[in-house]
Amino acid sequence: MKSLSVLALTVMCGYTGAEPSKDEKVINIGNRREIFVDPYLLDTLKGVQLTAHVPRDEGAVLQFDKNWESSTPAYITILHDGAGDIYRLYYRGGHERDNGKRQENTCYAESKDGIHWERPSLGIVNVKGSKDNNVILEEVPFTHNFSPFIDKKPGVPAEQRFKAFAGTDRTGLFPYVSADGIHWKKITDKPVITDGLLDSQNVAFWSEPEQVYVCYFRSWTGGGEGGYRSISRATSKDFINWSKGVEMTYGNVPFEHLYTQQTSPYFRAPHVYIAIGSRFVPHRQILSTEQLERLKVDPSQHKGLSEPFLMSSRGGNTYDRTFMEAFIPPAMGQNHWSARTNYPSLNVVPTEEGRMSLYVNQDYAQPTGHLRRYSLRVDGFSSLKGTYQGGYVVTKPMVFKGKELEINFSTSAVGEIRIGLEDENGKVIPGYSMADCQQIIGNELSRIVNWGDNSDLSKLAGKPIRLRVYLADAHLYSIRFK
């Protein structure tokens, strides 16, 4: 157990350093889980910082090596279908037709655990004289960027449980529906969204907190194809009638080329949208033509570099870009350093116990093209990290529902966490000070915080409070009143 100095005890109890501001609006968090991917809840930090975590490489899970597949399988979607406890994978394939022209298609794979994938023989599309394949769609240009989701709007008809957008700027976006996620049909004869460039992945979902469908699509800061590749957003009540797209804002950060954004509600906190997209550096090339040819990279992909980045949104037309560094930097090896490789798939899904997975399309436009899995601790996109010397964070005032405080955390063997409760003016609530808090040590997804032998917060529910959290060589990933 780490012994605490008088200074540390003083910091824990909140008697030194910056005091909380007293003009903050009270935030109603109810019993939502809050993850620390932005400064939304944070007022004062000293010796603590928001830190992003690099996902762990778990290896290749699917090689794109069938004769109806493609070395350029961009705009991939992963869905975790809780109704059947099945994982569904959608990706762009393609084959050469008898006339020598390339025909794009949309392929489908399944998994029981998100780790081991199979291509079911669906018998839907005839490819080179056989329906023994996993192709579900072959209608050009809708196979270029077919992007499905599970519609979680209450009362949605069973035959429309799965929805998708497909199309480009030449056609506009057409809505598709499906009962089983495999057999699809268009539901309008005309496009429902015509704003934006629309040539990359057009991401839609039902927003529970906003009570609308939202669609995120690519646009340019200068209009047309001028300025920087950016993102716009439209909304709809019925998935058919959409508002005009509005360009997203990113806070006080420089513009970058954001080729895809992959925005989706985080499955443990759907009011927070996680975006793990692809940052594109169009004019940078570090491999020689000879090196690229040796890798058999398609000549159209010689110039430019790509890498996953992390940002988030809480609805509306604003992204938070707290973390500007690469989320998954290109790996060692020349094959990771050509254009448009390292494109993340849409969605982060729960997989093995205590972990979640995201998937990255690697070796794009190379014969070795494949889908690769990366994993993170649950809630572990980022955390509040305390130094070895110890520090603290004070939240903005909030009101909650529930009677206990649950945290997802980790400490070192010598580290610790303590949490004190204060009123909205920063005054310690008797019986709930940091000194009263039981020392928290370990590595757990779910720990109930106790003050002495007491964890009951019922009498404080609905009243404005602040948390003062002391962290020494420790991470706090999420909190939830329950």
VMD Tcl script that draws the C-alpha trace (Angstrom):
set ca {
  {0.00 0.00 0.00}
  {1.35 3.41 -0.93}
  {1.80 5.67 2.09}
  {0.38 9.15 1.69}
  {2.31 12.28 2.49}
  {0.71 15.18 4.32}
  {0.71 17.06 1.01}
  {-1.11 14.20 -0.74}
  {-3.70 14.00 2.03}
  {-4.20 17.75 1.76}
  {-4.66 17.54 -2.01}
  {-7.08 14.64 -1.55}
  {-9.22 16.65 0.80}
  {-9.23 19.56 -1.60}
  {-7.46 22.28 0.37}
  {-4.80 23.21 -2.18}
  {-4.69 23.99 -5.86}
  {-7.44 25.43 -8.00}
  {-10.96 25.37 -6.63}
  {-13.97 24.52 -8.81}
  {-15.63 27.33 -10.70}
  {-19.01 28.30 -9.29}
  {-20.79 29.34 -12.50}
  {-20.98 25.92 -14.17}
  {-24.35 24.70 -15.43}
  {-25.54 21.63 -13.54}
  {-25.37 18.52 -15.74}
  {-28.07 15.88 -15.38}
  {-26.34 12.53 -15.94}
  {-29.15 10.38 -14.51}
  {-27.83 6.82 -14.35}
  {-25.91 7.03 -17.64}
  {-22.43 5.63 -17.87}
  {-19.93 8.41 -18.55}
  {-16.68 7.60 -20.33}
  {-13.76 10.00 -20.34}
  {-13.22 10.72 -24.04}
  {-13.78 14.48 -23.74}
  {-13.72 17.21 -21.06}
  {-17.55 17.33 -20.84}
  {-17.72 16.56 -17.09}
  {-14.39 18.04 -16.10}
  {-13.82 21.35 -14.32}
  {-10.37 21.28 -12.69}
  {-7.42 18.94 -13.29}
  {-4.11 18.97 -11.43}
  {-1.59 16.16 -11.92}
  {-4.23 14.34 -13.99}
  {-4.75 14.29 -17.76}
  {-7.03 12.75 -20.36}
  {-5.00 10.02 -22.05}
  {-5.90 7.96 -25.14}
  {-4.97 4.27 -25.20}
  {-3.46 2.50 -28.21}
  {-5.51 -0.56 -29.21}
  {-3.81 -3.96 -29.01}
  {-3.11 -5.72 -32.32}
  {-4.90 -9.10 -32.26}
  {-3.96 -10.16 -35.79}
  {-5.70 -10.79 -39.11}
  {-9.22 -12.23 -39.01}
  {-10.18 -12.38 -42.71}
  {-8.10 -12.53 -45.88}
  {-9.76 -11.05 -48.97}
  {-8.63 -13.83 -51.25}
  {-11.75 -15.22 -52.94}
  {-12.19 -14.67 -56.68}
  {-15.33 -12.57 -56.04}
  {-13.55 -10.37 -53.49}
  {-11.31 -7.35 -53.96}
  {-7.94 -6.01 -52.85}
  {-9.72 -2.66 -52.25}
  {-12.51 -3.67 -49.82}
  {-13.09 -0.26 -48.27}
  {-16.07 0.99 -46.23}
  {-16.45 -2.09 -44.04}
  {-19.17 -2.40 -41.38}
  {-19.28 -4.68 -38.32}
  {-22.62 -5.17 -36.52}
  {-23.11 -6.98 -33.21}
  {-26.64 -8.32 -33.43}
  {-27.69 -8.95 -29.86}
  {-30.98 -10.54 -30.93}
  {-29.16 -13.60 -32.24}
  {-25.84 -12.97 -30.51}
  {-24.17 -12.90 -33.91}
  {-21.62 -10.61 -35.50}
  {-22.25 -9.48 -39.06}
  {-19.58 -8.18 -41.44}
  {-20.29 -6.25 -44.65}
  {-17.52 -5.39 -47.10}
  {-16.94 -4.39 -50.69}
  {-15.81 -7.11 -53.05}
  {-15.56 -7.36 -56.81}
  {-14.74 -9.56 -59.74}
  {-13.77 -9.27 -63.37}
  {-16.67 -9.72 -65.80}
  {-16.46 -11.51 -69.14}
  {-16.00 -8.15 -70.89}
  {-12.88 -7.48 -68.77}
  {-14.49 -4.72 -66.69}
  {-14.41 -4.80 -62.90}
  {-17.78 -5.41 -61.18}
  {-18.13 -4.30 -57.55}
  {-20.33 -6.21 -55.13}
  {-21.19 -6.31 -51.42}
  {-20.12 -9.38 -49.44}
  {-21.27 -10.71 -46.07}
  {-19.57 -12.78 -43.34}
  {-20.63 -13.99 -39.88}
  {-19.04 -14.75 -36.53}
  {-20.18 -16.10 -33.16}
  {-17.50 -14.24 -31.20}
  {-16.23 -11.37 -33.37}
  {-12.91 -13.19 -33.67}
  {-13.45 -16.19 -35.96}
  {-15.28 -15.37 -39.19}
  {-17.01 -17.51 -41.83}
  {-18.36 -16.77 -45.31}
  {-21.80 -18.40 -45.59}
  {-22.83 -19.74 -49.00}
  {-25.95 -17.62 -49.59}
  {-27.02 -18.49 -53.13}
  {-28.16 -14.93 -53.87}
  {-25.87 -13.57 -56.63}
  {-24.46 -15.45 -59.60}
  {-20.72 -14.80 -59.91}
  {-18.95 -16.44 -62.85}
  {-21.66 -19.07 -63.20}
  {-22.04 -19.96 -59.50}
  {-24.14 -18.79 -56.55}
  {-21.89 -20.61 -54.08}
  {-20.60 -17.39 -52.50}
  {-21.33 -14.80 -49.82}
  {-22.31 -11.94 -52.15}
  {-25.56 -10.17 -51.16}
  {-25.69 -7.24 -53.60}
  {-24.37 -6.48 -57.07}
  {-26.21 -3.32 -58.12}
  {-23.79 -0.61 -59.27}
  {-23.04 1.94 -57.81}
  {-24.76 0.95 -54.55}
  {-22.17 -1.73 -53.83}
  {-19.43 0.91 -53.73}
  {-20.22 2.01 -50.17}
  {-23.14 -0.03 -48.82}
  {-23.38 0.92 -45.12}
  {-25.94 -0.90 -42.91}
  {-27.07 -0.52 -39.30}
  {-29.49 -2.16 -36.87}
  {-32.39 0.22 -36.34}
  {-32.95 0.60 -32.59}
  {-35.85 3.02 -32.88}
  {-38.71 1.71 -30.68}
  {-41.54 0.16 -32.66}
  {-39.64 -0.26 -35.92}
  {-41.34 -2.95 -38.10}
  {-39.55 -6.31 -38.14}
  {-39.13 -6.16 -41.91}
  {-37.18 -2.90 -41.51}
  {-35.05 -3.87 -38.51}
  {-31.94 -3.48 -40.65}
  {-31.44 -0.31 -42.65}
  {-28.68 0.95 -44.90}
  {-27.59 3.83 -47.10}
  {-25.90 3.35 -50.44}
  {-25.06 5.60 -53.37}
  {-22.63 8.28 -54.47}
  {-22.77 11.97 -55.36}
  {-23.82 10.94 -58.88}
  {-26.92 9.11 -57.63}
  {-27.56 10.51 -54.15}
  {-28.19 8.25 -51.16}
  {-30.91 5.59 -51.39}
  {-32.40 3.92 -48.31}
  {-32.43 0.12 -48.08}
  {-34.22 -2.13 -45.56}
  {-33.96 -5.79 -44.56}
  {-35.56 -8.18 -42.09}
  {-32.53 -10.47 -41.75}
  {-29.54 -8.29 -42.68}
  {-28.90 -10.43 -45.77}
  {-31.76 -9.84 -48.23}
  {-32.12 -6.13 -49.00}
  {-34.42 -3.86 -51.01}
  {-34.56 -0.16 -51.82}
  {-37.63 1.59 -50.38}
  {-37.70 4.74 -52.54}
  {-37.35 5.39 -56.25}
  {-35.50 8.66 -55.64}
  {-32.51 9.54 -53.45}
  {-33.31 10.99 -50.02}
  {-29.97 12.78 -49.46}
  {-28.17 14.62 -52.26}
  {-25.89 16.97 -50.27}
  {-22.18 16.34 -49.95}
  {-19.70 14.25 -51.88}
  {-21.18 10.91 -50.70}
  {-18.48 8.78 -52.32}
  {-17.10 7.30 -49.07}
  {-18.96 5.60 -46.20}
  {-22.24 7.35 -45.41}
  {-22.99 6.44 -41.80}
  {-26.51 6.46 -40.35}
  {-28.17 5.31 -37.10}
  {-31.10 6.03 -34.79}
  {-29.99 8.43 -32.07}
  {-31.60 7.56 -28.77}
  {-30.74 10.85 -27.01}
  {-31.63 13.06 -29.98}
  {-34.68 11.00 -31.03}
  {-33.87 11.32 -34.74}
  {-32.05 9.38 -37.41}
  {-28.68 10.95 -38.14}
  {-26.46 10.55 -41.17}
  {-22.79 11.58 -41.36}
  {-21.22 11.97 -44.80}
  {-18.18 13.50 -46.44}
  {-18.09 17.12 -47.60}
  {-15.38 19.71 -48.24}
  {-14.63 22.84 -46.22}
  {-14.42 24.88 -49.42}
  {-17.40 23.25 -51.14}
  {-17.18 20.92 -54.12}
  {-13.72 19.40 -53.78}
  {-12.03 22.49 -52.34}
  {-10.28 22.99 -49.02}
  {-10.19 19.97 -46.71}
  {-12.15 16.74 -46.69}
  {-14.62 17.24 -43.88}
  {-17.90 15.84 -42.51}
  {-21.50 17.03 -42.65}
  {-24.59 15.76 -40.87}
  {-28.29 15.54 -41.69}
  {-31.23 14.38 -39.54}
  {-34.60 12.74 -40.13}
  {-37.61 11.60 -38.12}
  {-38.59 8.83 -40.56}
  {-35.42 7.91 -42.53}
  {-37.07 9.24 -45.71}
  {-37.32 13.02 -45.28}
  {-33.94 14.50 -44.37}
  {-32.75 17.96 -43.37}
  {-30.12 19.74 -45.40}
  {-26.63 18.71 -44.39}
  {-24.76 20.97 -41.97}
  {-20.97 20.89 -41.75}
  {-19.55 19.62 -38.47}
  {-17.22 21.71 -36.32}
  {-14.15 20.41 -34.47}
  {-13.24 23.00 -31.87}
  {-10.04 25.00 -31.90}
  {-7.92 22.52 -33.86}
  {-6.41 22.68 -37.36}
  {-8.31 21.21 -40.29}
  {-7.14 17.84 -41.60}
  {-8.31 15.61 -44.42}
  {-10.84 13.30 -42.73}
  {-11.61 10.67 -45.33}
  {-13.96 8.52 -43.23}
  {-15.41 9.19 -39.78}
  {-17.21 5.96 -38.70}
  {-19.42 7.70 -36.15}
  {-21.55 5.38 -34.01}
  {-23.14 5.30 -30.54}
  {-20.86 3.59 -28.03}
  {-22.64 0.40 -26.98}
  {-22.17 1.01 -23.22}
  {-22.99 4.73 -23.37}
  {-25.11 5.42 -26.50}
  {-25.38 9.13 -25.75}
  {-21.66 9.36 -26.64}
  {-20.86 8.86 -30.31}
  {-17.40 7.43 -30.96}
  {-15.76 8.22 -34.29}
  {-12.72 6.17 -35.27}
  {-12.11 7.36 -38.80}
  {-9.30 7.59 -41.28}
  {-7.06 10.64 -41.46}
  {-5.67 11.04 -44.97}
  {-2.37 12.76 -45.81}
  {-2.75 13.15 -49.59}
  {0.66 14.51 -50.61}
  {2.97 12.45 -48.41}
  {4.79 9.44 -49.90}
  {7.65 7.72 -48.08}
  {8.10 4.63 -50.28}
  {9.78 4.78 -53.67}
  {7.96 3.65 -56.79}
  {10.23 0.61 -56.85}
  {9.28 -0.32 -53.27}
  {5.57 0.12 -54.00}
  {5.83 -1.98 -57.15}
  {7.62 -4.71 -55.20}
  {4.62 -4.83 -52.84}
  {2.34 -4.90 -55.93}
  {0.44 -1.84 -54.70}
  {-2.07 -0.60 -57.27}
  {-0.51 2.48 -58.96}
  {-3.54 4.59 -58.01}
  {-2.59 4.15 -54.35}
  {1.08 5.16 -54.47}
  {0.71 8.70 -53.13}
  {-0.79 9.44 -49.75}
  {-0.82 7.94 -46.24}
  {-3.67 6.99 -43.90}
  {-4.15 6.19 -40.23}
  {-7.01 5.82 -37.72}
  {-7.85 8.79 -35.48}
  {-10.24 9.15 -32.53}
  {-12.86 11.80 -31.89}
  {-16.29 11.91 -30.26}
  {-19.59 13.75 -30.28}
  {-22.52 14.21 -27.93}
  {-24.94 15.03 -30.72}
  {-25.51 18.16 -32.75}
  {-22.99 19.47 -35.25}
  {-19.92 19.33 -33.01}
  {-17.09 16.82 -32.73}
  {-14.59 16.87 -29.87}
  {-10.98 16.30 -30.97}
  {-9.26 16.09 -27.59}
  {-6.84 13.55 -29.05}
  {-5.04 14.74 -32.19}
  {-2.36 12.03 -32.20}
  {-2.83 8.87 -34.26}
  {-5.10 6.34 -32.56}
  {-3.45 3.40 -34.34}
  {-0.17 4.59 -35.94}
  {0.88 2.70 -39.10}
  {2.82 -0.39 -38.04}
  {6.37 -1.40 -38.85}
  {6.68 -2.77 -42.39}
  {6.48 -1.12 -45.81}
  {3.03 -2.62 -46.51}
  {1.51 -0.24 -43.92}
  {2.72 2.91 -45.67}
  {0.72 3.20 -48.88}
  {-2.40 5.28 -49.53}
  {-5.72 4.25 -48.02}
  {-4.44 1.29 -46.09}
  {-5.25 1.34 -42.33}
  {-8.92 2.33 -42.88}
  {-10.99 1.52 -39.75}
  {-14.30 -0.34 -40.13}
  {-17.55 1.06 -38.76}
  {-18.43 0.20 -35.14}
  {-16.71 -0.97 -31.98}
  {-18.21 -4.19 -30.59}
  {-17.90 -6.24 -27.37}
  {-15.87 -9.43 -27.83}
  {-13.93 -11.45 -25.25}
  {-14.55 -10.82 -21.53}
  {-13.69 -7.30 -20.47}
  {-12.59 -6.23 -23.95}
  {-14.03 -4.71 -27.09}
  {-12.82 -4.86 -30.67}
  {-12.45 -2.64 -33.71}
  {-11.34 -3.75 -37.15}
  {-8.95 -2.16 -39.64}
  {-8.65 -2.79 -43.37}
  {-4.93 -3.30 -44.01}
  {-2.71 -3.83 -47.07}
  {-5.27 -1.95 -49.16}
  {-4.80 -2.36 -52.93}
  {-2.19 -5.07 -52.28}
  {-2.48 -8.84 -52.91}
  {-2.17 -9.37 -49.14}
  {-5.25 -7.27 -48.32}
  {-6.99 -8.38 -45.11}
  {-9.15 -7.32 -42.17}
  {-7.30 -7.01 -38.86}
  {-8.73 -6.96 -35.34}
  {-7.60 -4.64 -32.56}
  {-8.88 -4.71 -28.99}
  {-9.27 -2.34 -26.06}
  {-10.37 -2.64 -22.48}
  {-14.13 -2.02 -22.20}
  {-14.65 1.79 -21.91}
  {-10.92 2.11 -22.56}
  {-10.67 4.44 -25.53}
  {-9.10 6.82 -23.04}
  {-8.97 7.53 -19.33}
  {-8.26 10.03 -16.61}
  {-4.66 9.22 -15.73}
  {-3.02 10.24 -12.47}
  {0.75 10.59 -12.13}
  {2.91 8.60 -9.71}
  {3.09 11.69 -7.47}
  {-0.71 11.88 -7.40}
  {-3.18 14.46 -8.62}
  {-6.86 15.20 -8.66}
  {-9.77 16.14 -10.87}
  {-12.91 18.01 -9.87}
  {-16.03 17.56 -11.96}
  {-18.60 20.11 -12.93}
  {-21.76 20.04 -10.79}
  {-24.11 17.20 -11.70}
  {-27.30 15.53 -10.56}
  {-27.79 11.77 -10.73}
  {-30.31 8.96 -10.24}
  {-29.43 5.87 -8.22}
  {-27.92 4.89 -4.92}
  {-24.36 3.73 -5.64}
  {-21.33 4.92 -7.60}
  {-19.73 2.31 -9.87}
  {-16.30 2.88 -11.45}
  {-14.18 1.15 -14.10}
  {-10.56 1.65 -13.01}
  {-7.02 0.32 -12.72}
  {-4.10 1.18 -10.46}
  {-0.52 0.03 -10.13}
  {0.58 -1.97 -7.07}
  {1.57 1.28 -5.36}
  {-1.21 3.42 -6.84}
  {-4.66 4.27 -5.53}
  {-7.90 6.15 -6.13}
  {-10.09 7.99 -3.65}
  {-13.30 9.88 -4.39}
  {-14.90 12.63 -2.36}
  {-18.33 14.22 -2.84}
  {-18.86 17.97 -2.62}
  {-21.80 20.28 -3.08}
  {-21.97 22.51 -6.16}
  {-19.92 25.18 -4.40}
  {-17.06 22.80 -3.57}
  {-17.95 22.21 0.09}
  {-17.27 18.66 1.33}
  {-20.44 16.67 2.03}
  {-20.11 15.22 5.57}
  {-19.46 11.49 5.56}
  {-18.37 11.48 1.89}
  {-14.97 13.16 1.95}
  {-11.86 11.68 0.34}
  {-10.60 10.84 3.80}
  {-13.80 8.84 4.42}
  {-13.43 6.99 1.09}
  {-12.09 3.45 1.26}
  {-8.78 3.22 -0.58}
  {-9.40 1.84 -4.09}
  {-6.63 -0.41 -5.44}
  {-6.77 -3.01 -8.20}
  {-7.99 -3.46 -11.77}
  {-11.74 -3.94 -12.19}
  {-14.47 -3.15 -14.69}
  {-16.98 -2.62 -11.90}
  {-16.25 -1.52 -8.31}
  {-18.76 0.14 -5.98}
  {-17.22 3.06 -4.10}
  {-17.56 3.00 -0.31}
  {-17.13 5.73 2.29}
  {-16.35 3.79 5.46}
  {-18.80 0.89 5.26}
  {-21.36 2.99 3.41}
  {-22.02 3.03 -0.34}
  {-25.60 4.39 -0.17}
  {-26.01 7.71 -1.99}
  {-29.82 7.70 -2.08}
  {-30.15 10.88 -0.01}
  {-27.97 12.79 -2.51}
  {-29.85 11.70 -5.66}
  {-31.32 14.66 -7.51}
  {-29.12 17.17 -5.65}
  {-26.21 18.98 -7.34}
  {-22.86 17.44 -6.40}
  {-19.29 17.39 -7.64}
  {-16.81 14.54 -7.55}
  {-13.28 15.20 -6.38}
  {-11.18 12.26 -7.54}
  {-7.63 11.61 -6.35}
  {-5.56 9.37 -8.67}
  {-2.02 8.18 -8.00}
  {-0.49 6.00 -10.73}
  {-4.04 5.09 -11.70}
  {-6.59 5.24 -14.52}
  {-10.31 6.01 -14.30}
  {-12.15 4.84 -17.45}
  {-15.78 5.42 -16.61}
  {-18.27 6.19 -13.84}
  {-21.94 5.37 -13.39}
  {-24.51 5.97 -10.69}
  {-26.69 2.87 -10.40}
}
mol new
graphics top color blue
foreach p $ca { graphics top sphere $p radius 0.5 }
foreach p [lrange $ca 0 end-1] q [lrange $ca 1 end] { graphics top cylinder $p $q radius 0.2 }
display resetview
